[in-house]
Every structure is written in structure tokens, then in C-alpha cells.
Amino acid sequence: MANGPSLSIKRTITVRAVVTPRWKEDAERELSNAVQMSDQQLAQLEQEGQQLIDEIRRQSLNPLDPRVQEQVGSVQQQVGQKRAELEEQKRQVLEQQRQVRELEMEQIVEQGQLESFCDVQVGDNLVERLQASVLVRDGVIEAIEGV
């Protein structure tokens, strides 16, 4: 490495985890909570949508008026779009849950990312400096790679 000016840069660090019984238990609990949250959001959406429709009809002199029907249809369409989004999110969480169940013990999985800063200077291999990762087992760091 040459001596000279250095530059501090931000880089992404990959967090990798060793699959253990505790890790699987925590991951499944987190995903189960996410599924429950999705179910609650769907129920709340349906309830709020129905309340809004009831309110529109209640405030109108003629519930069969085409403008009222248009407003009701608009609310139903918005509720339907939001329902589809929430159902897709729930499907993705259920797929993650299935994948977690299939993982084998001691397998290494990518768990997320962190950001950090590192100093670089003339002569450094930038690609190597940017490729950093941390390996954890049940939350305890086992290895730091690519420092």
C-alpha cells in the first residue's frame, strides 16, 4: 500500500448467520408475527372500507343515486387494490417461512446488511475493501471477513 492521501468511504457489510435451533426458532417466530400482522391489517382494511361505504350511503339522500354508487365503487376498488397488496406481502412472508423450515442446521444464510466506513488510499484494491461480511451464530460474531 502506498502512503498518501486517504479517503473514508461508506460500504455495505453483509451479515451472514449460521442456522441453529435458536436462529430457526427466532426466525419462525418473527415470520409468524408478520403473518398475524398481515391478517390484522386485512381485517382492519375490510372493516374500515365497509364503514366508509356505510357512511357514504348514510349521508346520501338517495343511496341508489349514480354518484353515490360511483363513490362506493371507488372505495371498493381502493380496498381491493390494498387487499391485493397485503395478500401479496402475506404470500411472500409465508414463502419465507417455508424456506426457513427447509434450512439445515449449520447452513450459512444471508441475514441482512449493515453499513460502515473504511479508509482507502492509492494502491488499495477497492473491490476487496468493499466486500466485507460478518458471520454470527445466535447473535455472537464468529468471524469478520474482508476488513
Long-range contacts (C-beta under 8 A, 24 or more apart in sequence): 1-121, 1-123, 1-124, 2-121, 2-122, 2-123, 3-121, 4-121, 4-122, 5-121, 5-122, 6-119, 6-120, 6-121, 7-119, 7-120, 7-121, 8-117, 8-118, 8-119, 9-117, 9-118, 9-119, 9-120, 9-129, 10-115, 10-116, 10-117, 11-115, 11-116, 11-117, 11-118, 11-129, 11-130, 11-132, 12-113, 12-114, 12-115, 12-130, 12-132, 13-113, 13-114, 13-115, 13-116, 13-132, 13-133, 13-134, 14-110, 14-113, 14-132, 14-133, 14-134, 15-110, 15-111, 15-112, 15-113, 15-114, 15-133, 15-134, 15-136, 16-108, 16-109, 16-110, 16-111, 16-133, 16-134, 16-135, 16-136, 17-108, 17-109, 17-110, 17-111, 17-135, 17-136, 17-137, 18-106, 18-107, 18-108, 18-135, 18-136, 18-137, 18-138, 18-142, 19-103, 19-104, 19-105, 19-106, 19-107, 19-108, 19-109, 20-105, 20-106, 20-137, 20-138, 21-105, 22-138, 23-137, 23-138, 24-100, 24-101, 24-103, 27-100, 28-97, 28-100, 28-101, 31-93, 31-96, 31-97, 31-100, 32-97, 34-93, 35-90, 35-93, 35-94, 35-97, 38-86, 38-87, 38-89, 38-90, 38-93, 39-90, 41-86, 42-83, 42-86, 42-87, 42-90, 45-79, 45-82, 45-83, 45-86, 46-79, 46-83, 49-75, 49-76, 49-78, 49-79, 108-135, 111-136, 118-147
